[in-house]
Amino acid sequence: MGLDTSHGCWHGAYSAFMRWRQELAKVVGYPPLELMEGFWDTEKAVLGNPFWLQYESDKKQNYTGDYSIWRRLPIRWDCLKPSALQILLHHSDCEGEIRWQDCRDIALALEKLIPSLPQTPDNGHIGDWKEKTRTFIKGLRLAAKNKENVLFH
């Protein structure tokens, strides 16, 4: 069981897809995805969210300091400078599609990030960060060329 997309963009674990997108967000200078709209949930623990334990701790202590980040979460995507990369970063990891009209711009944005991706391989399901990104780019370009949406299933 895992994430598969059309056009060969991705085949692998949901967790690896999330780690890959977390790394992309870090490289581009975005806040951690775990704090973003669509990922942060104040009603329940989000699996793998390293910020959740701190949030729970602060909540139990009734932390109300002026600098409490928790009152400002989640961070809204529309407060960031618009980028095609946001379509990929904010996308569901198990369903939906990326419109073919967006694929070219996402591919261009990803291509710019390749030099900044980690040199060391991921010990999980990603392997070579740069190669995994190139594979996604190749699939996006194929979808754009064929005017077909990239399907997530």
N, C-alpha and C positions, 0 to 999 in steps of 0.2 A: 504494500500500500504506500502510496506517495503521490506526489504531484507529477502529472504529465501535461504537456502542452502540445498543441499542434506545431507543425513546422520545425520540430526538433529543438525548440528553444530550451526546454528544461525537461529532464526526466530524473527524478530523485526525491529524496525525503522532503517533507514539508518543512522540517526543522532546518535543513540545509538551505532551502530557499529563503527562509527567514534570516538565517545568519548571513547569507549572501547580500540580501537587501540591507541588513543592518550595517554591513561593511561599506556598501555603496553610499548609504546615508552619511556615515562617518567620513568617508573620503571627500564627499562633496561639501561637508561642513554643516549638515543638518543636525538638529537635535536627535538624540537617540529615538529610534522608531517606537520604542516601548512607551515613550511619553507623548506620542502623537495621537491625534484624533483617529479613531478606528482601531487603535492598539491598546490604549489606556482605558481601563474600566474601573471606576471607583467602587463598584458594587461587588466585584469578585476578583479573586487572584487570577492573574493572567499567567498561564504556564510559561515558565522561562523568563519572566519579567524580573530582572534584578532589582528594580526599584520598588517592587511590591512590599518586600519585608520592611524597608525603611518607612514606606507610607503607613503600613499597619502599626509600626512602632510609634510613629508620630501621632497617629490617630488615637491610640490607646492612652498616650500621655497628654491628650488634648492640646497639642502643640498649636499655638496661635501666633507665633512670631511673625513679624512684618515680612520676613524673608521666606516664609513657607511657600515652597514651589507647589505644594499639593493643591492649594486653592486656585491655582491657575491652570490646572490640568483638565483635560488634555490640551496640548498645543494644537491649534487649528492650522490646517494646511494652507489656508488662504492668507495667513500672516507671513508666509515665506514668499520669496521672489518666485514667480511662476516659472516652472521648468517642465519639460516633457518627462523628465526623470520621475517627477512626482506621480505620474500615472502608474508607473511600475511599482514604486515604493508603497503607494497607498492601496494597491490592488489586492484583492482577496488572494489567499494562497491555495485555494482549492476549487474555485469555480469562477465563471464569468469569462470575459474576453477582453482583449486589447484591440481596439479598432485599427484596421489596416492603415487608416489615415494618420494614426499616431506613431506607427511602427518606425518609420524613417527617422523621425525626430528623437525617439527614445534611443534608437541605435546610435545616432550621432552623439547624444549625451553620454551614453555608456562608453563609447570609443574614447572619449576624452579622459575618462577615469582610469583606463587600463594602466597607464604608467604609474599611477598612485596606489594601485592595489598591492596587497602584501606579496612579498617574494616567497615566503615560506608557505608550503601547502597546508591546507586545512586538514586536520586529523579526522574530521567527520566525513561526510558524503560529498563534499565539494571538491577536494583535491586541489588542483591548480586554480587559484582565483582568476587569473587572467584568462586561462583557457576556457573556464566555465562562462566567463563574460563574453568571450569571442563567440562561443557556441550560441549564446542567447542573441547576440547581435546578428549572427548569420541567419538564425530563424526569423528574426524581426524583418530583416531585409528580404528574405524569401516571401514572407507574408505580404509585405508592402508591394513587391514586384507583381505578385499574383492577385493583388487587391482582395486579400482574404484576411479576416480577423484571426488573431492568435487566440485559440480556445484553451481554457484551463479546465482540467477535469481530473 
